[in-house]
Every structure is written in structure tokens, then in C-alpha cells.
Amino acid sequence: MPAEYDRILDVVAENPGATIEDITDLAHDRGITDTGISELLSKAESDNDLLEFDGRYWVMRTGKYRFHRYDHPET
């Protein structure tokens, strides 16, 4: 599970504000065949790696996801 967990975080980091449907589609495009994506998202949220608001997900910008500036157009 750790490899899939990191890959899902990468998908969300590259697509901030994505819905679970978007994340699932993007994950399948990358060859992530894990059907427990919603469980991975829930775990990442409980681990404070993801933020969910209004059905959309963002990666908490820490560690390898940290940027000097967050430039998503919805912010």
C-alpha cells in the first residue's frame, strides 16, 4: 500500500482541487489499478497529507510537495 499511497498523493499534487472521480480517472491513466482509492484518500486525509473541502482534494504542501508559492487558480 505505501507505493500506491505515494502515487495517489502525486496525482493529487499535480491536479489540485480534483474530485474523487477526477483522481480515479487520472490514477487509472497512470496504471494505478487499486480499487481502494477512496480508502487511500481517507487515510491520507487522516494522516494530514491531504485536505478535502467541498468534495475536492489538495495535497498539504509539506515535504517533497512543498513549493515556495502555491499558484493554483482557485486560491
Backbone as numpy.savetxt, mean C-alpha at the origin, in Angstrom:
# Nx Ny Nz CAx CAy CAz Cx Cy Cz
4.91 -14.80 3.96 4.12 -13.59 3.96 4.96 -12.31 3.96
6.11 -12.26 4.59 6.86 -11.00 4.59 7.18 -10.47 3.19
7.49 -11.33 2.23 7.79 -10.85 0.88 6.56 -10.22 0.25
5.41 -10.86 0.38 4.17 -10.30 -0.18 3.79 -9.01 0.54
4.02 -8.97 1.82 3.73 -7.77 2.61 4.52 -6.58 2.07
5.80 -6.76 1.86 6.65 -5.69 1.32 6.24 -5.32 -0.09
5.88 -6.29 -0.89 5.47 -6.00 -2.27 4.17 -5.19 -2.30
3.25 -5.50 -1.40 2.00 -4.72 -1.33 2.30 -3.30 -0.88
3.20 -3.13 0.09 3.58 -1.78 0.52 4.19 -1.00 -0.65
4.99 -1.67 -1.47 5.57 -1.02 -2.64 4.48 -0.56 -3.62
3.48 -1.41 -3.83 2.37 -1.05 -4.73 1.66 0.19 -4.22
1.37 0.23 -2.92 0.66 1.38 -2.34 1.55 2.62 -2.37
2.83 2.46 -2.10 3.75 3.60 -2.11 3.81 4.24 -3.50
3.74 3.43 -4.53 3.82 3.95 -5.90 2.47 4.46 -6.40
1.39 4.17 -5.67 0.05 4.57 -6.07 -0.72 5.11 -4.88
-0.27 6.24 -4.32 -0.93 6.77 -3.12 -2.39 7.11 -3.37
-3.21 6.81 -2.38 -4.63 7.10 -2.48 -5.40 6.03 -3.23
-4.78 4.87 -3.46 -5.44 3.78 -4.20 -6.47 3.09 -3.33
-7.53 2.62 -3.96 -8.55 1.83 -3.27 -8.08 0.37 -3.24
-8.79 -0.44 -2.47 -8.41 -1.86 -2.40 -8.56 -2.53 -3.77
-9.54 -2.09 -4.54 -9.71 -2.65 -5.88 -8.51 -2.28 -6.77
-8.09 -1.01 -6.69 -6.91 -0.58 -7.45 -5.68 -1.37 -7.04
-5.49 -1.52 -5.74 -4.32 -2.23 -5.22 -4.34 -3.68 -5.67
-5.50 -4.30 -5.63 -5.62 -5.70 -6.07 -5.27 -5.84 -7.54
-5.80 -4.95 -8.37 -5.49 -4.99 -9.80 -4.00 -4.77 -10.06
-3.42 -3.77 -9.39 -2.00 -3.47 -9.56 -1.13 -4.62 -9.07
-1.54 -5.23 -7.97 -0.79 -6.37 -7.43 -0.80 -7.54 -8.41
-1.98 -7.82 -8.99 -2.06 -8.91 -9.96 -1.24 -8.60 -11.20
-1.19 -7.34 -11.62 -0.35 -6.94 -12.75 1.12 -7.20 -12.48
1.50 -7.16 -11.20 2.90 -7.40 -10.81 3.17 -8.86 -10.47
2.18 -9.71 -10.65 2.38 -11.12 -10.39 2.17 -11.52 -8.94
1.58 -10.66 -8.15 1.27 -11.00 -6.76 -0.07 -11.71 -6.79
-0.04 -13.00 -6.53 -1.24 -13.81 -6.66 -1.90 -14.10 -5.32
-1.37 -13.55 -4.26 -1.93 -13.75 -2.92 -3.36 -13.23 -2.91
-4.30 -14.08 -2.52 -5.70 -13.66 -2.47 -6.03 -12.98 -1.15
-5.09 -12.91 -0.24 -5.33 -12.29 1.06 -4.84 -10.85 1.12
-5.01 -10.12 0.04 -4.51 -8.74 -0.01 -5.18 -7.88 1.04
-6.47 -8.05 1.25 -7.15 -7.23 2.26 -6.61 -7.51 3.65
-6.23 -8.77 3.92 -5.62 -9.10 5.21 -4.24 -8.46 5.34
-3.48 -8.47 4.24 -2.17 -7.82 4.26 -2.31 -6.32 4.51
-3.31 -5.70 3.89 -3.55 -4.27 4.10 -3.94 -4.00 5.55
-4.78 -4.85 6.11 -5.19 -4.69 7.51 -4.00 -4.83 8.45
-3.15 -5.82 8.17 -1.95 -6.01 9.01 -1.03 -4.80 8.89
-0.82 -4.31 7.67 0.04 -3.15 7.47 -0.52 -1.92 8.17
-1.84 -1.79 8.17 -2.46 -0.66 8.87 -2.29 -0.80 10.38
-2.46 -2.00 10.90 -2.29 -2.20 12.35 -0.83 -2.06 12.76
0.10 -2.31 11.84 1.54 -2.13 12.10 2.00 -0.69 11.87
1.05 0.18 11.53 1.33 1.60 11.24 2.24 1.79 10.03
2.18 0.85 9.09 2.90 1.01 7.83 2.01 1.67 6.77
0.70 1.51 6.93 -0.27 2.10 6.01 -1.26 2.96 6.77
-1.83 3.90 6.05 -2.92 4.72 6.56 -4.09 4.51 5.63
-5.26 4.22 6.19 -6.47 4.09 5.40 -7.42 5.20 5.80
-7.92 5.91 4.82 -8.91 6.95 5.07 -9.88 6.98 3.90
-11.15 6.89 4.22 -12.21 6.99 3.22 -12.03 5.95 2.11
-11.60 4.75 2.48 -11.46 3.67 1.52 -10.23 3.75 0.64
-9.31 4.65 0.98 -8.07 4.81 0.20 -6.87 4.58 1.12
-5.77 4.12 0.53 -4.59 3.74 1.31 -3.37 4.56 0.92
-2.60 4.88 1.93 -1.31 5.57 1.76 -0.28 4.87 2.63
0.96 4.84 2.15 2.07 4.31 2.93 2.55 5.41 3.87
2.80 5.03 5.11 3.40 5.98 6.04 4.82 6.20 5.57
5.20 7.44 5.39 6.49 7.76 4.78 7.63 7.67 5.79
7.97 6.44 6.13 9.09 6.18 7.02 10.00 5.16 6.36
11.17 5.01 6.87 12.10 4.01 6.34 12.39 4.21 4.87
12.28 3.15 4.09 12.62 3.24 2.67 11.60 4.04 1.88
10.44 4.33 2.45 9.40 5.09 1.75 9.48 6.58 2.04
10.41 6.99 2.85 10.49 8.39 3.26 11.00 9.24 2.10
10.32 10.36 1.88 10.73 11.34 0.88 10.94 12.66 1.58
11.70 13.54 0.97 11.89 14.86 1.55 10.63 15.71 1.37
9.80 15.33 0.40 8.58 16.10 0.14 7.52 15.14 -0.40
6.32 15.24 0.08 5.22 14.40 -0.39 4.44 15.21 -1.41
4.46 14.79 -2.67 3.91 15.61 -3.74 2.69 15.03 -4.43
1.90 14.24 -3.72 0.71 13.67 -4.33 -0.31 14.78 -4.54
-0.99 14.81 -5.69 -1.91 15.90 -6.00 -3.12 15.98 -5.08
-3.44 14.92 -4.32 -4.59 14.97 -3.43 -4.25 15.54 -2.06
-3.00 15.93 -1.83 -2.63 16.48 -0.52 -2.75 17.98 -0.51
